[in-house]
Amino acid sequence: MRPAHPVARWLLLTAVSLGAASVPLIVLFVRSSGRFFFLDDKQAQYAAAYHYIGNELTQGHLPVLVPWMGTSANLLLDPQYGLLNPVFWVQNIAFAQFSDLAIGSFAMAVGYLVLLAAGAVAWLVRLNARGWWPAVGGFAAAFSGYLVWWVGPSWHPGLASVAFLPWIGWALSARRPGAWNALALTAATFACLAAGWPFTAISAGALVLSNIVESFINDRRRDALVVALATAAGAALAAPTVLFTASALDWTVRQGSVSNDAFLVPNLADVLNTAMATAGANINSFGKTVVTVPIMLAGGLTLALIPLLAVPTRWWRVRGAITLTGTLLALLVLTQSASAVGPLRWPFRYLGPWQVVLAVALVAALAVWGVRLTRARVAVSAGLLLAAAYVTVSRTPQDVLTHVVSLVVVSATVLLLVLVREALRALVILAGGVLILVWASVVHPANVDLPDWGMPTEVASYQQPLGAGAERSLVLYPAFIDYGAAAAEGVYLGQNYLLSPARSGLGYTSVGQRQLVADMCTATHGWTCPAAVDFLASTEPTTGQVWAALLGADTIVAHNFFVPALQEKLPQWVVAQTSGDFTVLKLADGSDQPGRVTYSPPGMQIEGLDVGELTQTYQVDSSAGGTIAFADVYWPGYEATFNGQPIPVTPLADALVSVTLPARSGTLEIVYHPAGLGPSLVSSVVGLLLAAAAAVVAARMRRRGLSPSADTLDEMPQGAGA
């Protein structure tokens, strides 16, 4: 089965892996009407943001700020949007070519799954896994489990980052790393970290550190030097994607100390039980919630097969053994973290990287060491299999048929694995994996824990917003209404106003401005509460204006739940239009302020000269001076000059941009220079220097033969010393 060239073999095995996965993916696409990868957060923010950014990039514009989107206006500060990530530039430009968001989301997710599968295959080929085993690893790592049923449909940055994790493993597994391998390790590290998903970044760190430990244990310290230089280079090049956020962290909602409310903190028994292949393995977070996540078959055989593996006595001398084992143990511990560790929330998000590494580790061991049967080993294997089945059934007893079918398939696969000859074992697991994944696709055409908000899929459907497309608007809606019906009326969830000619004045990102989010009691996907009306009607003491006016909300589009309170507390906003569950209220006299100015003192004359996203220029005529307020949400990095002289920019009530002018006429310029620009430039330069150093060191070591060829998986005799 070995083509003459390693690349040809990799391509063949990847094609087999993708061919096996195509059947269940087609079933998922048909069963979900194409919406499988268009759910929850992707439907509320990521798809719209990626499409908008892609269109802007196509026009040669990097959209750092989107005026009138309120707390969600600063796209640069959310690293998950990838404004500084060339991989996401390509992704977003390609995604913007789709007129259907669901179809585009499906294609985008499958693209990253293909990349992940190809990386897992390449990793196993480099570890010298024999026969068809790498194809099994590619299939098991990418096309099932937590990544497909949870991360892919909702948290796209998680999938985009995990897709590069196997490529880091591939680069780490080079027997004689040269300059190109060092640069490939830098590139894979950058792509993994720049996707903005911290859980994969930490997982990549565990992978690299485990590899460095392996190099020291096996007297390959020079390899460790190259790895350290190359991965540090990738991390430094990716750092700007988070340095801007870090520079403004005190102003974001991403704060807090270590705390634990048990939400999405999986029980250890349940994490281990994801190694049991069922169509509905469950992660139980201490009674708080139960998350149904279909998982992989090849990795799912772990519990049953570990007792049967013929592990060599000197297993730690095998290239990759310590790397894989150390990473698995580290990720297992991380799944038991507190529910909030600073800005990191919900440790069950480590399950994606854990399952990928688990699949690669198991397949690598099976490919070389094989199995060794004794009565004691078989008894332990059967006991673990039954224990895992018991835990699974006890979690969701209402789904017994699914668990019984899965147990039968797993048991039959394990039995065939030990009965058939070695050359057919990989194909047995692959066939079982396809069967279990098709079954899961039929039974679970969508993750029941991920909501479909009912947003339209056609981009053209967002062109008729309620309120006649007013730019200076504010949209208020409570949690858990019928968002599909709201969209039909022209009111869109979260960041979907980026697809519309209107702006919501609110929106939703994962990195909201702390004070305004609190004032407006903004929650997930832009939901708000009755306290928001109280805030909008309250008077800001410096300006004497109500907050609705300071936010520039000449038009308020509100769910009828809020309308009685709005009419009572903001009588100057009158009903202009009603549509189903929503009402449009407009400021009776309108606003005569130019640009994004929302308040100026009496007698001050202001003319907008050039009002852009990052720079605003106004001509001001005032004999008394005073404070001017803007609708721009305050972030560190705003600067102002008056007649060319710097003046302070003050956060009005810690929420909005404001300046205080002297008593004279002149030109006012407000500019946003994102905080963190200097450190980001330094980090980029350091990254390039480290990458060059890694390439030079690796090239010299390769020429001088200083990188010894240690044991690899197929160089250890099967069952040696077992």
N, C-alpha and C positions, 0 to 999 in steps of 0.2 A: 504493500500500500504506500510505500515511500517514493514520492516523486524525487527526481534527482536533485532538484534545487530546494533548499529550505523554504524559500518564499512561495514556491509552487505548492509545497505541502501545506503551508499555512493557509493559502488561499483555498485549497481543496477542503481542508478541515473546517474553515470558517463557513464555506458554502454549505457543507453538511449540517453544521450547527444552525445556520439560518434557515435552511430548508426544513429542518425539524420544527423550528419555532413558527414557521409561516402558517401552519395549519391552525394552531390555537389562536394566533393573532387574527387570522381571517374570521374565525368564529367570534372573537371578541368584537371585532369591527361590525360584523353583521348583527350580532345580538344587541349591541348598544346603539345601533343606528349611527355609528361613526362617532359617538360622543364619549367613548370610554376614557380617552386621555384629555377630556375637557370638563373637569369637575372642580368643585370647591374653590381653592385659592387660584387655580389656573383660570377658572371662569370669572373670578371676581377681580383679579388684578394682572396676573402674569401675561395672559394671552393679549389683552388689550395693550398693555405697556410694551410688549415685544413688537406688536404690529405697529404701534405708533412710532417707536424708536426706529424700527426698520424703515418706515417711510421717510422719517426725518433724515436718516443716514443716506438714503438713496438720493436725497436732495442736497447732500453735502453738509448737513447740519447736525451737530451733536446736541441733543436737547437736555441741557443741564437742569434748567428750570422750566416749568410749565405754568405761566401766570394764571391766577384765578382757580388753581386747584388746591389752595389752602395748605393744610398740613402735609398733603401728599405731593406738593408741587416740586420738591427737590428730588429729582430722579437720581442725581449723582450719589446721594448719601445712602441709597439702598444698593449695596453691592450685588444683590441678586438680579438687578436689571442689566448689569454688565456694561455700563457706559465706558469703562476703561478696559474691556476685555475683547481683544480681536476675535476670539472664538465666537463670542456673542454678537459681535458686529455681523459676522457672516450668517450666523443663525437668524438674527432679527431681519436682515435684509431678505433672506430666503423666505422667512415666515410671512413677511409683508406682501409677498407675491400671491398669497392665498386670499381669496375673497371669502372663504368659509373658514371660520376660526376652529371649528371642530376637526375638519379634515386637515388643516394645517397643524393643529396640535397633535393629531395622530401621527402625521408624517414626521414631525419634529421629534416626538418621543421614540418612534421606531428607529430614527436615525441614530439617536444616542444609544439605544439598545444594541444596534448593530455594531457601533463602535466599541461598546462594552464587551460584547461577545467576541469580536475580533481580538480585543486586547487579552481576554482570558485565554483564548486559543494560543495566541503568540506567547503568552507567559508560560503555558504548559509545554509548548514546543521547545522553548528555551530551557525548560527544566528537563528536557529529554523524555517527556511522557510518550510512551510507545503507541503505535496503532491508531485507533480511532478515539482514544481517550481524550485528547484535547478538544475534539468536537463536543463530547459530552460535557466537559467543563465549561465551554463557551455557552452551551445551551442552558446549563444549570445556573450559571452565575448571572446571566442576563435576562432570560425570558420566562421568569416566573417569580413568585414570591413578593416580598414587601416592595421591591422596586416597581414591579408591574402593577400591582393592585393598589398601591398607596402613593408612592413617591411620583411615579410617572403621571397619573391622572391629576394630581394636585400640586405637588411641590417640585416644579420643573428644575429649579437650580440644584436640588438634591440629585436628580437623575443626571443632569449635565456634569456634575462634579464626579460622581461615582463612576461615570463612563470612562474617566481617565485613570482611575485607581489601578486597574490591571496593567495599564501601560507603565505606570511607575514600577509595579512588580516585575514587569518584563525587563525594564532597563536595569533594575537592581540585580537581575539574575544572570547578567552577562558573565561568561566565564573569564574572558579577558577584555575588560571594558576599555574601549578606545575613545578617541575624541568625539566621534559621532554618537557613540552611546552616551557619553557624558552630556552632550547637548540635548539628546533625546530625553534624558532624565530631567534636565532643566525644563524642557518644553512641557513634558507631562506634568511635572510638579506645578508649573505655572498654570496650565489649563485647569488642573484639579482645584487649585486654591482660588483662582480668579473667578470661578463660578459663584463664589459668595456663599457657599453652604458650609458653615463652620464645623459641622459634624464629620464631613468627609475630610476636611483639612486636618482635624485632629486624628482621624483614622489614618490618613497618609503619614502623619508624624509618627504614629505607632508602628507603621510598616517600615519606615526608614530607620527608626531607632532600633527595631528588632533586627534589621539587616546589618546595622553597624555592630550590634552585639555579636551577631553570628560571625562577622568578619574578624573580630578580635578573638573570639573563641577558637576559630579555625586558622589563626595566624595569617590573616589576609588584611593586615592593618592598612596597607597602602590602598586597597580597594575602599576601605572605610573613608580614607581621606578624599578620594574622588567623589564618593557618594555624598559626603558632607558638603563639599564645595558645590556640587551640581544642584543638590536639593536646596541649599541655602540661596543659590542664585535664583532658582525658580520662585522661592518664597519672597525674596527681595523684589523681583520683578512683579509679582502679584500683589505685593503689599499696598500699592496705591489704591487698589480697589477697596481696601478697608481703612487706610490711613485718613482719608477724608471723613469717613464715618467716625473714626476714633477721635478726630480733632473736634467733632461736634457732639461727642457722646453725651456730655452733660446736658445737652439740650434735647436729647431724644428720649423715647419711652424705653429704649433698650438699656435699662440700668437695673440696679438691685443687687442684693447680696445672695448668698446661698439660702434657698428655702425649699420646702417640700410639702406640696399639697397632695402628693401621690398621683397627680394626673399624668397619665401616659408614662409612668415608671413601671416597666414590666416586672412581674415576679421572675426570679431567676429560673424557677422550674418551667415557666412558660417560654422563656428565652431558649432554654435547652430543648424544650419541646418543639421549637421551630425546626429542629433537626429531624422531626418526624414528618414525613411527607403526607400531608392531608390536603384536601381542597379547602379546608377552613381552619387552619391552625389559629389559636387565639392568644392574644397578649392581654393578660388580666392585670390592670394596675391597681392592686390592693383594693379591689371592690369598687373603685371609682368608675371605671369604664371597662368594657370588653371590646376589643378591636378585632374584627375578623379579617385575617390576612392569609389568603392562599399562598402556599410556599412551594419551594422547589422540590423535585424528586431526588435528583442526584445528591444534592447536599442533604436532603431529607433522610437519606439512608445512613447518615452519620452514626446515629445512636446504635443502629443495628449492626453496622459494619466495623466500628472501632474495635470491638472485642475480637473480631475475626482477622484483623490485619496482621500480616507477618512482619512485624516491625524489627528492623535490624538492631543489634545491640548498640552499635555506634551510630544511632540515628541522627545525632546532632552534627555528624560530619557530612551529612548529605546537604548539598547546596539547596538552600531554600527552606530546610526543615525548621530551623530556629526562627527564621523570618516569619513563616506562616504560623507556627505555634505561638510565638510571642505576640503577634498581631491579634490572633484570635482571643488569647487570654486577656489582652488589654481591652479589646472591644467588649468582651463579656463583662468585665468589671465596669466599663463606662455605661453599659445599659442599666446599671444599678445606681447611677448617679441620682442626686436630688432632682426634683422636677424643674428647678430653676437654679442655674449656676451663673450668676451675673447675667449677661445678655443671652446665655444659652438656655433654651427651654425644651423640655420633653426628651429624655434620654432614649426613648424607644426609637428615635431617629438614627441611632447607631446600628439598628438592625440591618439596614441596607448594606453598608460596608461589611458588616459581620457575615451576612449570608454570602456575599460575593467571595470573600476570602475563605469561608468555610467550604464552598463548592470547589474552589481551586485546590485547597489543601487535600480534601478527600479524594478527588480525582487523581491528583498527583501521587498519592500513596497507593491507590488501587492500580495505577498504571504500571507500577514497578514492583512494589512489594507483594501485591496480590493478597490472597487470604490463606489462612492456615486453620484447618478444622480439627477441633477436639471436642469431646462431649462438654467439657466445662465451658469452652468458648461459645459453643452453640447455645448452651443453657443461658449464659449471660446475655447473649444477643437477643434471644427470644424474650427474656425477662424485660429488657430495656424496651423492646418493641411493644410489649403489652402494657408496660407502665406509661409509655408515651401515648398509646391509644386511650388508656384510661383518663389521663389528664385532658386529652383533647375532647373526649366525649363528655366529661364532667363540666367542661367550660361551656359547651353549647349542646346540651342534650336534645334540643329540638332538631338538630341536624344529624341525627344518628346515621341515616342512610348514607350520607356523604362520607362520614367517618368509616363506616363499614366497607364501602367500596374502596376507599383509599387504603385501608389496612390490608384488604385482599390484594390490591395491586402491589403494595410495598412488600408484603410477605412473598408473593409470587416472584417478584423481581429479585429479592434476596435469595430465594431458593434457586432460581435459574442461574443467578450469579455464581453460586458455588457448584452447580452441576455442569454447566456448559464449559467447553474448553476456553482457554484464556483469550483467544483471538475474537471470540464472540461476546465476551462479557460487556465491553463498552456498548455494543449495539443493543444488548438486552436492556441496559440502563436507559439508553437513549429512547428506545421504544416505550419503556415504562414511563419515562418523563413526558413524552408526547401524549400518551394516554391520560395521565393524571392531569396534565395542563388543559387538554381538551375538555375533560370532565369538569375541571374548575371553571373553564370559560363558559360552559353551558349552564352550570349551576349558579355561578356568580358573574354575570355579564357586567357587573359594576361592583365596586366596594360599597357595601351597605352603609358603611360609616362615613362615606364621602358624599355630601349633598350635591345634587344637580340643581342649581339655582334657577334653571329655566331660561338662562340668557340666550338671546338669538345667536345663531352661528354666522349668519351673513353679515359682513361688515356694513353693507348698505342699510341694514336694519337700524343702525344707530344714527341715522342722519336726520331724524325728525324728533328732536328732544322737546319735551313739554316746556312751555314758557317761551316759545318763539326763539329759542337758541340764544337767550341773553347771556353775554359773557360774564357780566357782573351779577352772578346768581349764587344762591345757596340752596342745596337740596337736602331735605331732612326726611329720613325714613326710619322706622323702628326695626327691631330685629324680627326675623322669621315671618315676614309677610310673604305674599306670593310674588316673588321677584319676576317671574315670567310674565305675569299679568301686568306688573308695573312697567316692564320693558315694552309691552304692547302699547302702553299709554305714553311712552316716551320718557320714562324715568329709569335710569340705569344703575346697576350695582357697582360700588367700589370705583375702580379705575376705568370702567368702561366709558366714562365721559371723554377719555382720551381719543376714542373713535368718533366722537360727536363734535359738531361745530360749537356746542355749548361747553361750559365748564361747571363743575359741581360745587366749587368753593370748599370742598371737604375731601372727598376721595378716600383712599386707603393705601398705605404701604406698611411694610414691616418696621419702618424707621420713622415714626411720626414725631412731630414736634411736641415735646412733653407738655408744655403749659396749655397750648391750644387744644390738644387731645383731652386733657383733663377738664378744661373749661367747657368744651362741647360734649363731654362724656362720650367721645367717639370710641367705638369698639370695633371688633372684627368686621371687615368689609364695609366700613363707613356707617355702621348702625349708630344711632344716637338715642337719647332718652329725654324725658320731659325736662330735666334740668338744663338741657341746651336752650330751651325757650327762655328760661329764667336768666341765663347768661346773656343771650342776645338782647334782652330787654333791659339789662342792667346798664348803669351809666359808668363810663370810664372817667375817673376824676380829673385827669390832666386836661382832657379835651372837652369834657362835659357832654360827650356824645354816647349814644347807645352803641353797644357792640355790633349790632346788626349793620349799622351805618359804617362803622370802622372797618368791618370786614368787606365792605363794598357790596353788600347784598341788596342791590336795588330791586332784585327779583328774588322771592323766596318760593321755591317749589316744595310743598310740604304734604306729607301724608295726612289724611283727614284726622288722624289721631292727634296731631299737633295743632290743628287749625283753631279750635276754640281758644286755646291758651294764647296763640299768636294774635288773634283778633282782640283779645282782652288786653294783652300787655304791650302790643305794638300796633296801636290803632292807626298810625300813619301809613301802615302797609295795608292796602285794600285789595279785596278779591277782584282779580282780573279774569280768571278762567277757572273752570272746574272740569275735571276729567276722571270719572270713575272714583278711585280711592284717593286722588290727589287734587290739590288746589293750588293755583298760582296766585300769589299776592305780590303786588308791586308798590313801591314807594310812591305815594300820591304825587309829590312834587318832583320826583326824580332827583338825580344828583348832577351838579354842574362842575364837579371836580374833574380835572384832566387826568389822563393816564391812569396810574394806579394810586393816585392820591385819594385818600378818603376823608381827610380833615385838614383844613387850614384855618388860621385865626381870622376873625372878621376884619375886613379891610385889606387882606393880603390878596394880591392878584397873581395867579399862577397860570402859565401857558406851557403846555407840553411841546417840547421841541423834537425830541427823539426818544421814544419809549420802546425799549426792546426787552428781551428776557433778562439779560444780565446787566444791562446799562440803561438808566433812565436819566434824561436831561430835561430840565425845566427852566424857564425864565421866570424869576420871582421879583415882584415889585411890592415892597412893604416898608412903611415908615416906622412900624412898631416892632417888627420881628415876631418870633414865636415858634411854637412847635407844629411841625407838619407830620401827619401820620399817613402811612401807606398800607395797602392791603397785603403787601408782601409779608409772609411769615418770617420771623427773625431767625437767622442762623449765624453762627460766627463766620466772619469773612466779608460782611457788608462794610463798605467804606463810602465816604461822602466828601465832596469838595464843594466850596461855595466861592465863586470867582477864583478858582484854582487853589484855594487854601483849604487844607484838610479840616474837617469838623467832625465831632463824634457822632456815631450812629448809636442810638439808644433803643433797646428793646422795650417798647411800650407795654407795660404790665407783663413783661417777659414773653410777649406773644407776637407783636407786630413791629416792623421797622418804623423808626421815627427819627427826626432830626430837629434840632432847635437852631433857628437862624437869627443872625443879628438884625438890627433895624436898618437895613439898606437893601437896595436892589442889586440883582446879580444873577448869575447862572449857577444852578444847583445840579450837581451830578451825583447819582447814586449808582454804585458799582458793586456787584457781587463777585468777589475773588474767593473761591472756596478755601476755607481754612484747611491746611494740610498740604498745600501745593509744594512748599519748599521741601518738607520731608519726603514727599512722593518723588520729586525729582532726584534727590539724593539716593533714595532707595533704588530707583531705576538704574542709576549709574553704578551703584554698588553691585546690583544684580548682573549687569553686563560684565563688569570686571570679574566677578566670581565665576560666571559662566566661562569666560575666556581662560581663567586660571584652571578650572576643572578640565577643560578640553586639553590644555597644554600638559598638565600633570598626567592625564590619562594617556595621551599620545606618547609621552616619554616613557612611561611605565610599560606600555605595550611594546615599544621598540626595544627596550632593554630586557624584556621578559621578566619584569618584576612582579607580575600578577600571576601567581601560581595557579595551576589548574587543580582545584579541589575536587573532592568527590561530587558527582552529580547523581541524580536519582537513579539513572539506569546503570551507574557504575558500581552500585552496591548489589551484591547477589540477593536474589529473592529469598526472603526469610532468613537472611544471614544472621545467625546468632539468636534467632527468635526462640 
